Amino acid sequence: MSKRSKIWSLALLGCLLLTVSQMPNFTTLWREYDAIRYYSQSDDAATLDTSMIGPEAAAADPEAADILGHLVSESDMDALAALVLKYPHNELFAFELANQLLEAHDLSPQAALTMASNLITLDPRNAHYRYLKAYLLLNLPAENSFEAAISELELGNRLSDFKLSYSKYKQRVESLLGNQRKGTLKTDLLAPDEGGFYGGLNRKLTQCIEAAAKKTDRASVLRLTRVAAAVGDTLVGNAHGPGLLMKGALIITATNYLKFKHAELSPHEAEQVRFHLARGKALMDIVGGNNSITMDAIEALIAAIMTSATLLALFAFSGLFCFLTLVVALLRKHAPDVKVSFKKYIQYGSVFLCYFVFVSLLAPARESLFVISIHPAPEEPDYSYLLFLVLPIALWTALRLMGLLRPCHRNKLYEFGIAKAVFCAVIWIQATLSGLADVQDWAWDRDLFPFLGFTGMWFAFCLALWAALVYGWFLIRLIPYRRLVKSRGLSLILLAAFLAGLTRLLSTLNCLPWLPLVLLIPCSAIILTHRRSSKMPLLLDALYRFFGKREEIAATRAKVLRVIPPYMIISWLILLPYVGSAAANLRRLKTVLAYPPEVLAALPLPDRSTYQSILDRIDFSHVDSSSLPGAIRRSQALGYLPVLGPKDLPAALRQAKTAQPPAEDYDLLQLMERCGPDVYDIILKSLDSPQSEYTLIARAKSGDATVKTRLLKRFDDALSELDVTNAATPERTSYRRFKPRRWAFSRCFGIASALAAVSEPNEAMTRFMNVLDQIDSTAWHRKELSIAFYFHNSLDSLPRPQASKLLKSSLKKTDYSDLSLRQNLSRLEDALALFADCEIAEQVFIRISESPLIRNPLFPNMQANWPFEDVKEKFANPFDLTSSFRKAISPHFRKRSIPVLKNELHAEDPALVAYVVWQLTRLGYEWPDQELKQLLENEHWKVRANALLAAGKQAADLMQTDDNNIVRVIAAMIATAE
């Protein structure tokens, strides 16, 4: 055996041993790849049991198969209702449907509440369902729902059992996939976020605590904070994933901030609150760090899988072509003594490098060659690949045609053209001097390379201009077109560019994604090794004679068999470590997603050690906010400051003030809004400008009554400024000219809002009225002024009775034309939900019933570039805000509103009719049998659903045969309810 044969044998043996050792990793990654490819290409959950796991497996556990289909396809409300009917005892489907029913516009929340009650019936010891029911009760516009919600929360806190719905079925789903040798990572990533409503529950509890604080009801504040903190502790104690852990940490943190703000605490109580705050901050850090690990692991996994698949395809296709070439050589003619230069090996590798570079240029930033092959075609494909398809063909054709021109002699190159050279030199010098004059505050380390690049481009331009002036069209005939056409290097580059464009085209069509790579392997090898024996193009000549016996084609086959195998070995040796890395990242990712017991056991407790750990993390010495990581670290360090007590805060503030950049008054005032009253004076002494207007406003909002006199003077000055700007710019339309008035209104409302915290409610209301008297209805609606936004945003500082009077006054002043504003309607919606009364609710209902509100799309010029199709679809068309405003005013109707609502009972808009049915039922309207029967036969399912909730059990049996799945589910829940 020759030395060469021994080397190849050892290399193959080493690859074989490494391959055997990596086979478990290959198997694992193939399962995950196959599952990801399936999930990416299939949107139809109905075919999942047959195409993904097989009919036998689906028949063995159809419920698990349908859960898997729901996870993949994200079933809509009607499909979920069908699943609930199919599996009436399945808690996951019922839980998901309850959440979707709550989000449905113009549908009574009683529908979702019915589902929650059914969940409690299925598992009465599960605190998770008690919390869901409490959240639904807090969304009910009824006076007695608040106490019922708090009672449910307290009951849930006493229960020891807490389970998410999906956790009861997760093992069955994974077992189903495991038995079919399918990957499970995708189902881990697609697990439903059952903790989503806890964010809304946190907001609702925060609003309740703030409302109790405005009534100075300390007992209610303490009760609500105690209940909310217990909910947070339950979530943290039962978390098995980052979502639930983060929700619990947020509830703990928000609750204790409010406790600091509104409850009068003893030193010991304040210390305990700080311990809980420290725990919340530490939990957030754990979740943030874990999410970072998760994202890093996902990115590393995807990169490893993509690289592995590409290298594997390269190896497989190269091996197939080598095998075909060897068979042809043995059957026709073999040339064993042919040698290949080292330059050929380098050129062959360069071809693949160019190909992958071109593909990466064509692929979007979030995609790659491998991702293109498994993802479906986008709705709006990018056609830039056409340039790579057309340009190589056009360039090669142009070179062939230009090669027909008779080349000219080079004697003309000795002409110099001194006058023309001087002209071009003058242009270059003038441009250089102009560029140098534009550079202000010259710095060699900053401006040298940009300046050299600028002058270099001008030099190249002037050189090209001189050549064109001197030689003219002679330059075109000087280029050796015939030699370029025969050049192997140019042919290989054009081939790589064309196949890269073909790769992108096939990925857009979602078919044969590896075909260009299959073509690149033989074509590039043949172009490099073949010696043309006819006038045909090099590649065509080789392919035409590939099965021949002539010496030149036999030599080509032998050279191909020499060039390709080394790259097969190289690709395989690179592939094996990548497979091991990908499998390791997959195991790490699944561990992180599962939150192992050792992670949960190490969760911090509300004690001094956790507090000390937060104190140790406050470090401003190495924070450079000019970079993004430095800015994040600075923000984190500032976020820890509210946790600190009077003994530790002064040192931390000194460190923050001496940092680079130092903490500003704005940062410390943000701290003042969240800290305890025992550190208020410490923060105040650290301010650079304790008497500035912004500082006075922040101090007043914190309850510092000593600033009231100074702030009143500022308010009078703001009113005077408003008078001046009103008189100076009554008819101007320029934004810059409106700017003084805009900020004058903002200043007035901002100061009035701050003074409300240190004034009697009626006194504060009078101050707001003084500002409203300065505003005419025309100015109120000017887009440039946004007065309505400033006003609605400042109402939160007032108790509800006074805020309601001010809102009513402003709406009457503008004749309810606020509803037609094109901006800040969401803030008006919030103001109506919090501060409207019966009169306002009736007037808003009448006006939006007569003229529905349509909101224009946001940022129309940016939408074409948005990469997320669901977001683009959401904002591509105007959408109706009528349902949102109807929901906002729902809690404020009273029995006197029944005639107003009944006027729209037979409206043409079915959504409006459904809403009216809901509100009339809530107000205790006694439905005539005939009227209720007509509503139960209405064409729109929401009308029938709300009418069913109004009729109760007397119509439940009848409606269980309804055409709509959601109506049938509600009827079934009502029929089985106690």
Secondary structure, DSSP 4 states (H G I P E B T S, - for coil): --HHHHHHHHHHHHHHHHHHHTHHHHHHHHHHHHHHHHHHH---GGGHHHHTS-HHHHHHSHHHHHHHHHHHHT--HHHHHHHHHH-TT-HHHHHHHHHHHHHSTTS-HHHHHHHHHHHHHH-TTBHHHHHHHHHHHHTS--TTHHHHHHHHHHHHHH--B---TGGGTHHHHHHHHHHTT---HHHHHT---TTHHHHHHHHHHHHHHHHHHHTT-HHHHHHHHHHHHHHHHHHHHT--SHHHHHHHHHHHHHHHHHHHHHS---HHHHHHHHHHHHHHHHHHHHHHHHHHHHHHHHHHHHHHHHHHHHHHHHHHHHHHHHHHHHHHHHHS---TT----HHHHHHHHHHHHHHHHHHHHHS-TT--HHHHHHSPPPSS---THHHHHHHHHHHHHHHHHHTTSPPPPGGGGG---HHHHHHHHHHHHHHHHHHHHH--S--HHHHHHHHHHHHHHHHHHHHHHHHHHHHTTHHHHHS-HHHHHH-HHHHHHHHHHHHHHHHHHHHHHTS-TTHHHHHHHHHHHHHHH----SSS-HHHHHHHTTT--SHHHHHHHHHHHHHHHHHHHHHHHHHHHHHHHHHHHHHHHHHHHH--HHHHHT---SSHHHHHHHHHH---TT--TTSHHHHHHHHHHHHHGGG--TTTHHHHHHHHHHSSSPPPHHHHHHHHTTS-GGGHHHHHHH-S-TTSHHHHHHHHHTT-GGGHHHHHHHHHHHHHHHHHHHHH-SS---HHHHHHHHHHHHHHHHHHHHHHTTS-HHHHHHHHHHHHTT--HHHHT-TTT-HHHHHHHHGGGS-HHHHHHHHHHHHHHTTTGGGG-SSSHHHHHHHHHHH--HHHHHHHHHHHHHS--EEPPS-TTTGGG-S-HHHHHHHHS-EE-HHHHHHHHGGG--GGGHHHHHTTTT-S-HHHHHHHHHHHHHTT----HHHHHHHHT-SSHHHHHHHHHHHTHHHHHHHTT-SSHHHHHHHHHHHH--
